[in-house]
Amino acid sequence: MTLAPPSAQAPSALRQIWHVFRYQNLVFIRNPFSALFSLAFPVMFLLLFGMLFGRQTDETGAAAIQFIVPSMIVFAVVASTYMNLSIVVSMNRDDGILKRVRGTPVSSLHYLSARILSAVWWAFVGVVIQVVVGVLVFDVEIIWRMFPAMLVTLVLGIACFSALGMALAAVIPNGEAAPAIANATALPLLFVSGVFIPLEGAPGWVTAIGSVFPIRHFWLGLVDTFNPFHDGSGFAWDHLAVVAAWTLVGVAIAVAKFRWEARPGVGAKA
């Protein structure tokens, strides 16, 4: 990453953010694991689930693929924001990158803003890919009267899991533990929230656990906007309220606990 020398005049805020944003996008593309997990895996699951179960219908007559697509959108958002941010930011802190940024003309706030915007960008890219594949391959129907609700739900969900990703990065002890902790806190919740498998007939404690966390509420709010038999505008205000509350929790933890330097004895001496 090329930064201006400390003696040079600092560029404007927008130029700083744009510079770091472009750089982080290049890093993401050049990291096969990040691109594979955040973008390719959700598409692979969509194609697999779509071919196996997509033509089945529920009691209302809606095709299962109408619910598989929003499920894989949720997976893509969680992977691109929560998991990606928590892992990469933690590792960068241990490598001394975050500490070195503070000694450059790039504002710390602008640097973090660009990092988050990059994750948000790839989350939206993942959403578009899921929708395009769903429409072109499986004839998924876009319910245009509920399109505003879908956008609001997506924006709030992406904001929530970006905030929670930064919160997790703030409390993770070191970068080596980041992938294990991120996967251990996300993947089980994706299952108990009903994202990967239906929860009909599951024990009550499973659905109770899922209902506490934001993944299930994000998923339920998004599924409503893809249901052609759902009346109204599609705004699931009760679910959106839970997601918004978790967003505030994530922001509060990230602001209170975020560290720019690795703990003593951890990471590079930079």
Backbone bond lengths (Angstrom), bond angles and torsions (degrees), N, CA, C in turn:
res aa  C-N    CA-C-N  psi(-1)  N-CA   C-N-CA  omega(-1)  CA-C   N-CA-C  phi
1 M - - - 1.463 - - 1.516 109.19 -
2 T 1.320 117.57 121.84 1.464 122.03 -176.53 1.517 109.45 -93.05
3 L 1.324 116.19 119.05 1.450 121.25 179.10 1.521 109.18 -118.56
4 A 1.310 116.06 154.81 1.455 120.45 178.97 1.516 109.76 -69.35
5 P 1.353 117.96 147.64 1.458 119.69 177.50 1.514 110.62 -64.10
6 P 1.342 118.06 153.05 1.457 121.19 -176.29 1.515 113.74 -55.64
7 S 1.342 117.51 -27.05 1.461 119.68 -176.99 1.525 112.80 -78.99
8 A 1.329 116.51 -16.75 1.459 119.55 -178.79 1.515 110.58 -75.79
9 Q 1.319 114.95 156.74 1.455 119.54 178.06 1.521 109.39 -69.50
10 A 1.323 116.73 132.12 1.460 120.81 -177.98 1.525 109.93 -66.82
11 P 1.334 117.68 135.77 1.456 120.21 176.61 1.515 110.95 -68.81
12 S 1.312 115.41 169.58 1.456 120.49 -179.13 1.524 110.40 -64.71
13 A 1.322 115.11 165.22 1.466 120.50 -178.65 1.524 110.98 -59.55
14 L 1.332 117.16 -45.66 1.455 120.30 -178.26 1.525 111.46 -64.11
15 R 1.329 116.97 -38.94 1.469 120.06 178.93 1.518 110.53 -67.39
16 Q 1.320 117.52 -39.47 1.459 120.37 177.09 1.529 110.84 -61.04
17 I 1.320 115.63 -49.02 1.463 119.88 -178.74 1.521 110.71 -62.99
18 W 1.344 116.37 -43.60 1.463 120.10 -179.74 1.529 111.20 -63.70
19 H 1.314 117.28 -39.93 1.461 121.89 -179.26 1.536 110.42 -62.58
20 V 1.323 116.19 -49.96 1.467 120.17 -179.62 1.527 110.85 -68.25
21 F 1.322 116.72 -37.77 1.468 121.69 179.00 1.528 110.66 -59.28
22 R 1.331 117.13 -47.32 1.465 120.78 178.82 1.522 110.98 -63.47
23 Y 1.311 115.82 -41.62 1.461 119.31 -179.44 1.532 110.95 -63.75
24 Q 1.319 117.02 -44.23 1.461 120.11 -179.57 1.520 111.66 -65.49
25 N 1.320 117.18 -33.75 1.466 119.96 176.53 1.530 110.75 -65.50
26 L 1.332 116.66 -39.97 1.463 119.96 177.08 1.532 110.87 -64.20
27 V 1.340 116.04 -42.04 1.461 119.94 178.47 1.521 110.37 -61.58
28 F 1.323 116.26 -40.86 1.467 120.55 -179.94 1.528 110.80 -62.44
29 I 1.321 116.16 -46.24 1.462 120.24 -178.20 1.523 110.79 -64.81
30 R 1.323 116.81 -36.23 1.461 120.65 -176.99 1.527 112.88 -82.32
31 N 1.319 116.50 -4.21 1.467 120.94 177.38 1.523 108.26 -101.73
32 P 1.332 118.30 98.95 1.469 120.58 -174.94 1.522 113.15 -57.29
33 F 1.339 117.59 -35.74 1.456 119.34 -177.30 1.519 110.95 -65.72
34 S 1.344 116.92 -45.19 1.461 120.29 -178.85 1.524 110.98 -62.16
35 A 1.330 116.11 -48.34 1.459 119.98 -179.17 1.520 111.28 -64.81
36 L 1.330 116.86 -39.03 1.466 120.55 -178.71 1.514 110.86 -65.37
37 F 1.339 116.80 -49.17 1.461 120.06 -175.26 1.523 111.71 -71.53
38 S 1.317 117.16 -39.60 1.465 120.18 -174.94 1.517 113.62 -79.98
39 L 1.330 117.90 -34.19 1.455 121.46 -173.98 1.530 113.41 -112.85
40 A 1.332 117.05 -46.84 1.465 119.71 -173.37 1.519 112.70 -76.40
41 F 1.331 118.35 -42.91 1.459 120.39 -177.73 1.527 112.89 -58.77
42 P 1.341 119.31 -48.06 1.461 118.26 178.33 1.532 112.96 -59.26
43 V 1.330 117.59 -37.10 1.467 120.00 177.63 1.524 110.70 -67.28
44 M 1.332 116.54 -41.45 1.462 120.39 178.11 1.521 110.80 -60.38
45 F 1.335 116.83 -44.28 1.463 120.23 178.64 1.522 110.85 -66.17
46 L 1.332 117.07 -38.36 1.463 119.93 177.70 1.519 111.24 -60.70
47 L 1.326 116.53 -46.42 1.462 119.97 179.29 1.527 111.09 -64.17
48 L 1.329 116.81 -41.83 1.461 120.52 -178.93 1.525 111.35 -66.17
49 F 1.331 116.50 -52.83 1.463 119.89 -179.66 1.517 111.52 -65.15
50 G 1.345 115.87 -36.05 1.452 119.30 179.77 1.515 112.53 -64.15
51 M 1.334 116.43 -42.76 1.469 119.93 179.41 1.524 112.10 -70.18
52 L 1.345 117.23 -33.26 1.469 120.24 -177.94 1.523 112.92 -81.83
53 F 1.341 116.07 -41.91 1.465 119.45 -170.98 1.521 114.49 -125.53
54 G 1.322 117.65 -4.62 1.461 120.63 -170.16 1.504 115.29 -59.93
55 R 1.335 118.65 -31.62 1.464 121.01 -176.22 1.523 113.04 -87.22
56 Q 1.313 117.61 -8.45 1.454 119.89 176.79 1.525 109.50 -67.37
57 T 1.311 115.79 155.41 1.467 120.90 -179.72 1.525 109.76 -125.82
58 D 1.329 115.24 154.69 1.465 119.14 176.05 1.517 110.05 -94.04
59 E 1.315 116.82 -170.14 1.470 120.40 -176.18 1.517 113.00 -65.98
60 T 1.336 117.91 -20.56 1.458 120.66 178.39 1.526 112.58 -87.10
61 G 1.332 116.17 -11.09 1.458 119.72 -178.21 1.515 113.47 96.43
62 A 1.342 117.38 0.25 1.459 120.92 179.29 1.519 110.09 -76.63
63 A 1.341 117.42 137.03 1.455 121.68 179.04 1.519 110.29 -70.18
64 A 1.326 116.00 144.15 1.462 120.73 -177.90 1.519 112.04 -60.50
65 I 1.334 117.22 -30.13 1.462 119.88 -177.99 1.523 111.58 -62.12
66 Q 1.332 117.62 -25.39 1.465 121.03 177.29 1.532 111.29 -64.26
67 F 1.319 116.83 -22.88 1.457 121.13 179.36 1.526 111.68 -103.08
68 I 1.326 116.74 -22.18 1.466 120.36 177.52 1.528 110.55 -69.81
69 V 1.325 117.02 -40.83 1.465 120.20 -178.95 1.537 111.85 -60.41
70 P 1.337 120.19 -51.29 1.471 117.53 177.56 1.526 112.94 -63.22
71 S 1.326 116.98 -29.56 1.462 119.19 177.07 1.521 110.93 -63.62
72 M 1.327 116.94 -44.73 1.454 120.15 179.73 1.528 111.52 -72.39
73 I 1.322 117.28 -25.81 1.463 120.06 172.83 1.520 109.82 -64.21
74 V 1.327 116.70 -43.93 1.462 120.74 178.07 1.525 110.12 -60.33
75 F 1.326 117.05 -44.08 1.464 121.28 177.93 1.525 110.47 -59.04
76 A 1.329 117.35 -45.55 1.464 121.31 -178.94 1.529 111.14 -63.43
77 V 1.324 116.99 -40.60 1.467 120.48 -179.78 1.523 110.84 -65.60
78 V 1.321 117.07 -46.68 1.462 121.02 -179.66 1.530 110.44 -62.03
79 A 1.330 117.00 -42.05 1.467 120.51 -179.51 1.519 111.72 -66.71
80 S 1.327 117.75 -41.28 1.465 121.89 -175.00 1.519 113.16 -75.86
81 T 1.318 116.89 -27.63 1.465 120.15 -175.77 1.528 111.13 -107.67
82 Y 1.306 117.16 -72.83 1.464 121.32 -175.26 1.525 112.22 -56.75
83 M 1.319 117.17 -53.41 1.459 119.98 -174.78 1.528 111.40 -73.59
84 N 1.312 116.97 -44.31 1.459 120.52 -177.90 1.526 111.75 -64.09
85 L 1.326 117.36 -48.21 1.459 120.06 -178.04 1.522 111.83 -65.18
86 S 1.319 117.46 -45.28 1.461 119.72 -176.83 1.526 111.55 -62.89
87 I 1.324 116.85 -39.17 1.464 120.25 -178.28 1.522 111.50 -74.15
88 V 1.330 116.60 -52.04 1.467 120.11 -173.18 1.525 111.65 -68.20
89 V 1.328 117.93 -43.10 1.463 119.97 -179.53 1.525 110.74 -64.51
90 S 1.328 116.97 -39.92 1.470 120.07 178.26 1.526 111.33 -63.06
91 M 1.315 116.74 -44.28 1.464 120.39 179.47 1.526 111.54 -66.25
92 N 1.322 117.37 -40.57 1.465 120.85 178.04 1.524 111.53 -63.12
93 R 1.315 116.65 -35.66 1.468 119.60 177.46 1.521 110.65 -65.24
94 D 1.329 117.08 -44.39 1.466 119.93 179.67 1.524 112.04 -66.55
95 D 1.332 116.86 -31.63 1.467 121.13 179.57 1.517 112.71 -78.44
96 G 1.329 117.52 -4.40 1.450 121.48 179.12 1.514 114.52 84.80
97 I 1.330 117.63 4.84 1.465 120.53 -177.59 1.524 110.70 -66.74
98 L 1.330 117.24 -45.08 1.469 120.03 -179.03 1.528 110.84 -62.62
99 K 1.329 116.83 -39.12 1.465 120.47 179.29 1.525 110.96 -64.57
100 R 1.332 116.98 -42.03 1.466 120.35 -178.60 1.528 111.56 -68.00
101 V 1.328 116.74 -33.01 1.468 119.40 179.11 1.519 110.72 -59.21
102 R 1.320 116.77 -35.65 1.464 120.58 -177.69 1.527 112.65 -68.24
103 G 1.334 117.22 -13.51 1.454 120.70 176.66 1.513 113.31 -98.17
104 T 1.308 118.12 12.91 1.459 122.85 -179.89 1.526 109.93 -115.78
105 P 1.335 117.68 169.29 1.469 119.67 177.01 1.522 113.91 -66.62
106 V 1.325 118.15 -11.12 1.469 120.36 178.95 1.520 109.11 -73.62
107 S 1.319 116.25 122.23 1.461 120.82 179.27 1.521 110.37 -63.18
108 S 1.320 115.84 140.10 1.462 120.51 177.86 1.522 110.93 -58.85
109 L 1.327 116.09 -41.91 1.463 120.40 179.81 1.522 110.84 -64.05
110 H 1.334 116.56 -42.07 1.463 119.77 179.93 1.520 111.06 -67.51
111 Y 1.330 116.31 -36.70 1.467 119.99 178.42 1.523 110.71 -62.60
112 L 1.328 116.85 -49.28 1.461 119.78 179.95 1.527 111.25 -65.64
113 S 1.322 116.63 -37.29 1.469 119.91 178.33 1.523 110.64 -60.46
114 A 1.335 116.40 -42.57 1.462 120.16 179.41 1.525 111.08 -66.91
115 R 1.330 117.22 -38.22 1.466 120.28 177.67 1.526 110.78 -60.83
116 I 1.325 115.32 -44.45 1.467 119.85 -179.70 1.524 110.26 -67.99
117 L 1.338 117.13 -42.08 1.468 120.33 179.29 1.524 111.46 -62.16
118 S 1.314 117.39 -35.30 1.460 120.26 177.23 1.524 110.68 -63.60
119 A 1.337 116.48 -43.82 1.467 120.01 177.34 1.526 110.95 -63.61
120 V 1.325 116.11 -40.80 1.466 120.13 178.18 1.525 110.65 -62.78
121 W 1.331 116.18 -42.64 1.465 120.56 178.89 1.524 111.08 -57.48
122 W 1.322 116.92 -48.42 1.464 119.77 -178.18 1.517 111.95 -69.59
123 A 1.333 116.53 -27.40 1.464 118.97 173.84 1.523 110.37 -64.22
124 F 1.342 116.64 -44.45 1.469 119.75 178.48 1.531 111.21 -66.96
125 V 1.336 116.70 -35.98 1.468 119.10 175.28 1.526 109.89 -60.54
126 G 1.333 116.71 -43.99 1.455 120.43 177.76 1.515 112.22 -61.14
127 V 1.320 117.35 -39.79 1.468 121.35 178.42 1.526 110.27 -62.26
128 V 1.327 116.62 -46.93 1.461 120.71 -179.15 1.523 110.64 -61.31
129 I 1.324 116.93 -42.11 1.461 120.23 179.58 1.532 110.65 -61.15
130 Q 1.321 116.72 -44.60 1.470 120.39 179.99 1.527 111.06 -60.78
131 V 1.324 115.88 -45.54 1.465 119.69 -178.05 1.525 111.09 -66.12
132 V 1.329 116.71 -44.26 1.469 120.19 -179.32 1.530 110.68 -61.98
133 V 1.335 116.38 -46.36 1.461 119.29 178.70 1.526 110.60 -62.90
134 G 1.321 116.39 -42.24 1.461 119.80 179.35 1.519 112.57 -60.95
135 V 1.322 116.46 -42.98 1.470 120.71 -178.09 1.520 111.18 -71.82
136 L 1.329 117.25 -46.36 1.464 120.53 -174.04 1.528 112.72 -76.87
137 V 1.311 117.93 -35.95 1.465 120.86 -174.91 1.523 112.12 -93.28
138 F 1.333 117.06 -38.84 1.460 119.85 -172.15 1.530 113.79 -117.58
139 D 1.331 117.34 7.60 1.471 121.17 178.31 1.526 112.60 58.09
140 V 1.315 116.55 39.43 1.461 120.73 176.14 1.520 109.10 -63.80
141 E 1.304 115.65 137.90 1.468 121.14 -178.90 1.530 109.86 -93.88
142 I 1.332 115.73 127.11 1.465 120.85 173.26 1.528 107.69 -88.78
143 I 1.311 116.36 121.72 1.472 121.48 -178.96 1.523 107.58 -87.89
144 W 1.329 116.77 96.27 1.457 120.04 -169.02 1.522 113.00 -67.41
145 R 1.325 118.36 -28.19 1.464 119.05 178.25 1.529 111.32 -68.62
146 M 1.336 116.80 -19.08 1.456 120.75 178.39 1.530 112.08 -107.00
147 F 1.335 116.19 9.56 1.460 119.96 -178.89 1.532 112.32 -61.65
148 P 1.347 119.61 -42.54 1.477 118.35 176.39 1.523 112.51 -58.72
149 A 1.328 117.23 -39.32 1.461 120.16 178.74 1.519 110.55 -65.85
150 M 1.321 116.91 -37.88 1.456 120.10 178.08 1.523 110.62 -62.56
151 L 1.337 117.65 -44.35 1.461 120.97 -179.90 1.522 111.50 -63.75
152 V 1.321 117.01 -44.63 1.465 120.43 179.71 1.527 110.40 -62.41
153 T 1.324 116.64 -43.53 1.464 120.69 178.75 1.520 111.02 -62.25
154 L 1.327 117.14 -42.10 1.458 121.14 179.12 1.527 111.29 -64.54
155 V 1.313 116.91 -47.10 1.470 120.52 -179.04 1.523 110.37 -60.56
156 L 1.337 116.64 -44.81 1.458 119.87 -179.50 1.528 111.02 -67.26
157 G 1.339 117.01 -40.25 1.456 119.87 178.24 1.514 112.40 -64.01
158 I 1.322 117.38 -43.22 1.462 121.13 178.95 1.527 110.22 -64.73
159 A 1.319 117.02 -41.44 1.467 120.19 177.26 1.524 110.75 -62.20
160 C 1.322 116.77 -42.06 1.458 121.51 -178.37 1.519 111.17 -61.81
161 F 1.323 117.16 -50.16 1.465 119.18 -174.83 1.533 112.12 -77.99
162 S 1.316 117.53 -20.22 1.467 119.33 169.68 1.527 109.89 -68.46
163 A 1.328 116.14 -44.82 1.462 120.19 178.71 1.524 111.16 -63.48
164 L 1.327 116.81 -42.81 1.461 120.32 179.95 1.530 111.05 -68.29
165 G 1.330 117.57 -33.31 1.459 120.39 175.96 1.517 111.75 -63.97
166 M 1.334 116.51 -42.35 1.460 119.87 177.34 1.531 110.75 -68.64
167 A 1.333 116.42 -34.79 1.467 119.41 177.31 1.521 110.70 -64.83
168 L 1.334 116.50 -42.79 1.460 119.19 178.57 1.527 110.78 -64.79
169 A 1.327 116.78 -40.68 1.467 120.13 176.91 1.523 111.04 -60.31
170 A 1.323 116.85 -31.91 1.465 120.58 -178.63 1.518 112.29 -70.73
171 V 1.330 117.74 -30.05 1.463 119.81 -174.14 1.532 113.16 -106.23
172 I 1.337 117.84 -11.71 1.460 120.21 178.04 1.526 109.53 -62.33
173 P 1.328 118.42 132.53 1.469 120.17 -175.29 1.516 114.31 -65.78
174 N 1.335 117.86 -36.17 1.463 120.67 179.79 1.519 109.81 -160.28
175 G 1.333 115.63 165.06 1.450 120.76 -175.93 1.513 113.91 -66.38
176 E 1.322 117.90 -30.96 1.453 120.46 -179.82 1.522 111.67 -64.09
177 A 1.325 116.50 -32.44 1.456 120.37 -179.87 1.523 112.78 -83.00
178 A 1.337 117.20 -12.93 1.457 120.97 -172.56 1.534 113.87 -58.82
179 P 1.350 120.34 -50.45 1.468 118.68 -178.96 1.525 113.00 -59.45
180 A 1.335 116.78 -42.26 1.465 119.55 -179.19 1.520 111.10 -64.99
181 I 1.338 116.89 -43.79 1.465 120.02 -178.38 1.525 110.81 -68.20
182 A 1.324 117.28 -42.21 1.464 120.20 -179.93 1.524 111.37 -62.54
183 N 1.329 116.68 -45.17 1.467 120.00 178.69 1.517 111.80 -66.99
184 A 1.353 116.81 -39.89 1.458 120.43 -177.38 1.521 112.40 -69.21
185 T 1.324 117.23 -25.81 1.465 119.99 179.63 1.519 113.03 -93.30
186 A 1.332 118.00 -16.56 1.466 120.22 -177.17 1.529 112.88 -102.64
187 L 1.320 117.83 -51.46 1.465 120.56 -172.78 1.527 113.41 -61.68
188 P 1.342 120.15 -46.97 1.470 117.87 177.16 1.530 112.88 -59.76
189 L 1.335 116.83 -38.38 1.461 119.47 -179.71 1.526 111.66 -68.79
190 L 1.329 117.50 -30.76 1.456 119.61 175.20 1.533 110.62 -63.01
191 F 1.325 116.51 -35.62 1.465 120.32 178.40 1.530 111.62 -73.52
192 V 1.346 117.03 -50.00 1.466 119.04 -176.17 1.523 112.03 -74.09
193 S 1.322 117.53 -9.11 1.468 121.07 176.59 1.518 111.88 -90.47
194 G 1.349 117.62 -6.02 1.454 120.74 178.81 1.502 114.63 87.96
195 V 1.333 117.79 10.59 1.458 120.86 -177.43 1.522 110.94 -70.67
196 F 1.335 117.31 -44.10 1.459 120.78 -176.28 1.524 113.45 -92.39
197 I 1.310 116.93 -36.22 1.467 120.58 -178.42 1.523 109.20 -135.77
198 P 1.353 117.63 147.16 1.469 119.85 177.05 1.525 110.70 -63.96
199 L 1.322 115.81 149.03 1.458 120.63 -177.77 1.526 112.76 -102.31
200 E 1.335 117.65 9.05 1.454 119.33 176.48 1.519 109.71 -61.18
201 G 1.338 115.46 127.54 1.449 120.43 -179.40 1.510 114.80 85.26
202 A 1.343 117.63 -3.07 1.462 120.37 178.77 1.527 109.98 -73.84
203 P 1.326 118.40 152.50 1.474 120.72 176.89 1.524 111.23 -55.70
204 G 1.315 114.75 149.96 1.459 119.02 -177.97 1.502 113.62 -60.41
205 W 1.334 117.71 -32.82 1.456 119.76 -178.05 1.526 111.74 -67.58
206 V 1.351 116.03 -26.59 1.463 118.89 178.38 1.523 110.41 -66.94
207 T 1.325 115.69 -50.24 1.466 118.83 179.65 1.525 111.37 -67.30
208 A 1.339 116.98 -30.41 1.463 119.94 178.73 1.519 110.79 -65.37
209 I 1.334 116.29 -42.49 1.467 119.82 178.01 1.524 110.39 -64.03
210 G 1.342 115.84 -46.19 1.462 118.98 -179.89 1.513 112.81 -60.26
211 S 1.330 116.96 -34.48 1.463 120.63 -176.09 1.520 113.07 -72.66
212 V 1.331 116.96 -16.75 1.465 119.75 179.37 1.523 111.02 -74.93
213 F 1.327 116.94 -33.53 1.456 121.93 -170.87 1.529 111.94 -99.48
214 P 1.342 116.78 160.85 1.472 119.67 -170.32 1.521 115.19 -74.74
215 I 1.348 119.08 -19.10 1.460 119.13 -176.29 1.525 110.69 -59.75
216 R 1.327 117.32 -46.20 1.460 119.92 -178.35 1.523 111.66 -63.11
217 H 1.307 117.01 -40.82 1.465 119.98 -178.06 1.532 110.86 -70.58
218 F 1.319 116.83 -37.64 1.460 120.33 174.50 1.528 109.77 -61.80
219 W 1.328 116.13 -44.71 1.462 120.76 -179.50 1.530 111.50 -64.51
220 L 1.327 117.40 -46.89 1.462 120.23 -179.44 1.528 111.21 -62.61
221 G 1.333 116.24 -40.86 1.467 118.59 178.53 1.505 112.33 -65.31
222 L 1.333 117.16 -35.76 1.462 120.43 -178.88 1.527 111.30 -76.63
223 V 1.326 117.00 -38.65 1.468 120.63 179.96 1.533 110.73 -59.39
224 D 1.316 116.33 -38.92 1.472 119.69 -179.96 1.526 111.66 -57.08
225 T 1.336 116.99 -35.23 1.464 119.97 -176.17 1.526 112.28 -77.36
226 F 1.332 118.05 -9.58 1.467 122.06 176.84 1.526 112.08 -104.81
227 N 1.321 117.27 -1.43 1.465 121.37 -176.92 1.526 110.10 -87.59
228 P 1.344 118.31 110.93 1.464 119.96 -177.25 1.516 113.55 -67.46
229 F 1.325 117.86 -14.59 1.469 121.02 -178.89 1.522 112.02 -102.20
230 H 1.327 115.46 7.35 1.460 119.88 177.99 1.527 109.40 -84.85
231 D 1.320 116.51 127.30 1.462 120.79 179.79 1.528 110.58 -82.89
232 G 1.303 115.54 159.56 1.449 120.19 174.58 1.521 113.35 90.33
233 S 1.338 114.31 -166.06 1.462 121.00 -174.42 1.515 113.17 -84.77
234 G 1.332 117.77 -15.45 1.460 120.83 179.13 1.510 114.70 95.53
235 F 1.326 118.30 -2.30 1.459 120.11 179.67 1.527 109.84 -77.74
236 A 1.319 116.79 113.51 1.466 122.60 177.85 1.526 107.51 -96.04
237 W 1.308 116.53 82.00 1.459 121.08 -170.34 1.517 112.65 -62.55
238 D 1.340 117.70 -33.88 1.463 119.17 -179.97 1.524 110.95 -65.44
239 H 1.327 116.75 -42.70 1.461 119.98 178.41 1.533 111.36 -70.47
240 L 1.321 116.50 -39.06 1.465 119.54 178.81 1.522 111.30 -63.82
241 A 1.340 116.94 -33.94 1.466 120.33 179.12 1.523 110.58 -64.30
242 V 1.336 117.28 -39.72 1.470 120.23 178.92 1.532 110.06 -66.22
243 V 1.331 116.80 -43.13 1.462 120.31 178.95 1.528 110.21 -62.54
244 A 1.324 116.86 -41.36 1.467 120.46 178.90 1.526 110.98 -63.66
245 A 1.330 117.23 -39.67 1.459 120.61 179.26 1.534 110.88 -63.57
246 W 1.325 117.05 -41.50 1.460 120.48 177.91 1.530 111.13 -67.73
247 T 1.314 117.13 -30.48 1.465 120.26 175.39 1.524 110.52 -61.62
248 L 1.319 116.17 -44.61 1.465 120.47 178.85 1.528 111.16 -64.76
249 V 1.331 116.40 -38.38 1.464 119.90 176.91 1.529 110.32 -61.45
250 G 1.338 115.78 -45.71 1.461 119.91 179.36 1.514 112.55 -61.17
251 V 1.317 116.97 -44.76 1.465 121.05 179.38 1.528 110.55 -62.28
252 A 1.329 116.74 -43.60 1.463 120.49 -178.24 1.530 111.24 -62.59
253 I 1.334 117.09 -44.17 1.466 120.04 -179.75 1.527 110.72 -67.32
254 A 1.347 116.21 -42.92 1.462 119.71 -178.81 1.524 111.17 -62.03
255 V 1.317 117.05 -42.69 1.470 120.60 -179.19 1.522 110.97 -67.93
256 A 1.330 116.60 -40.45 1.459 120.33 -174.61 1.524 113.02 -77.23
257 K 1.329 117.69 -32.35 1.463 120.49 -168.98 1.527 114.67 -113.50
258 F 1.321 118.73 -4.80 1.459 119.09 -172.63 1.523 111.48 -64.92
259 R 1.342 115.68 136.94 1.467 122.53 179.87 1.525 109.36 -120.74
260 W 1.346 115.74 136.68 1.457 121.10 177.63 1.520 112.03 -89.16
261 E 1.309 116.49 -19.11 1.456 121.03 -177.42 1.519 109.91 -120.48
262 A 1.341 115.68 149.68 1.459 120.60 177.33 1.519 109.83 -67.74
263 R 1.315 115.10 156.67 1.450 119.94 176.27 1.534 109.49 -65.04
264 P 1.320 117.21 153.40 1.476 120.12 -179.61 1.535 111.67 -53.02
265 G 1.306 115.22 132.52 1.457 120.48 179.53 1.508 114.95 85.09
266 V 1.355 116.60 2.25 1.471 120.85 -178.31 1.509 109.23 -118.13
267 G 1.325 117.76 137.34 1.452 122.40 170.85 1.523 113.62 78.26
268 A 1.348 113.13 -167.90 1.462 120.32 -176.22 1.511 110.96 -77.03
269 K 1.289 116.24 150.68 1.459 122.06 174.47 1.517 108.50 -90.83
270 A 1.328 115.92 85.92 1.464 119.66 -175.56 1.512 110.14 -115.76
